[in-house]
Amino acid sequence: MAEKFVMTQKNFDDLKKELDYLVKVKRFEIIERIAEARSHGDLSENAEYDAAREEQRSNEGKIAELEYAIKNAEISAEVTDNSYVHLNSVVTVYDEDMEEEEVYTVTSVTEVDVMSGKISIDSPVGSALMGKHAGDTVTVSCPDGTGYTLKILKIS
């Protein structure tokens, strides 16, 4: 059974737009760069050709990844109720062990950006927070079998 990617309609539309750009624009730009590099002769020592081919491999990999996510998308209705944690909630938590507050946006796996606080609903923290309310304390399970607690301070 294929993996399902829970996402909002907006996320789905953004993925389709990105896929369309990669297939219809970027793919042909790369093909043109490869053709230009080939015209320079010997390919064995042609860094421009090697770079273009590497970019082509990367682009085709991203296209395959997007096609898979779109094919296996499960659209979740937009929820505006901030009384509990759901897809696209912005959650402020307090980590008692670290004695600090963190702010997470709970997103689809296709939108994850840990550096900006966007975590997946499938991540240990995201799955522990899903469905919980402000004031709840959740336990986040770690891969090594340990865990830690987070107190939900605010949901927006």
C-alpha positions, -999 to 999 in steps of 0.1 A, spaced: 0 0 0 13 34 -10 23 60 16 -3 88 20 7 124 22 -18 144 43 -19 180 30 -41 210 25 -56 219 -9 -32 249 -10 -2 227 -4 -14 203 -31 -19 232 -56 16 245 -47 32 211 -54 14 208 -88 26 243 -97 62 234 -88 60 202 -108 46 221 -138 75 245 -136 101 217 -133 87 198 -162 78 226 -186 105 252 -179 135 239 -159 138 206 -177 142 224 -211 166 250 -197 188 221 -185 186 203 -218 197 235 -236 227 238 -212 237 202 -219 235 208 -256 256 240 -253 282 222 -232 283 193 -257 290 217 -285 323 226 -268 338 193 -277 355 167 -254 330 157 -227 356 139 -205 370 171 -191 339 194 -196 329 207 -161 300 227 -176 286 194 -191 291 175 -158 273 203 -138 244 204 -162 240 166 -161 241 166 -123 214 194 -123 194 172 -147 196 142 -124 186 164 -94 157 179 -113 144 145 -125 146 132 -89 126 162 -77 100 156 -104 96 120 -94 93 130 -57 66 155 -65 47 132 -88 47 105 -60 35 130 -34 7 144 -57 -4 109 -67 -6 98 -30 -20 131 -16 -48 130 9 -64 164 10 -73 175 45 -99 203 49 -87 236 62 -95 239 99 -97 273 116 -106 260 151 -76 269 174 -89 249 204 -68 219 194 -37 211 173 -43 202 137 -26 205 103 -12 241 100 -15 249 137 11 272 151 19 257 185 39 273 213 53 247 237 75 248 268 102 221 271 108 216 308 141 198 303 156 225 282 137 253 301 127 271 269 98 278 247 96 267 211 71 275 184 62 249 158 40 250 128 25 215 122 26 208 85 24 181 59 56 161 53 59 179 19 62 213 37 87 205 64 114 231 71 129 224 105 151 255 104 119 277 103 100 256 128 78 237 103 75 201 115 56 172 100 24 157 115 42 124 112 73 135 132 76 125 169 68 160 181 41 166 155 23 133 162 25 139 199 9 173 195 -19 164 171 -54 167 186 -41 181 219 -53 213 236 -36 243 252 -26 234 287 -20 197 278 13 181 285 25 156 259 53 130 259 75 129 228 89 95 222 125 94 210 140 66 187 163 54 215 132 46 236 135 76 259 111 105 258 106 141 270 76 162 278 63 194 263 35 216 277 13 233 251 11 270 260 -8 284 230 -23 273 197 -30 297 168 
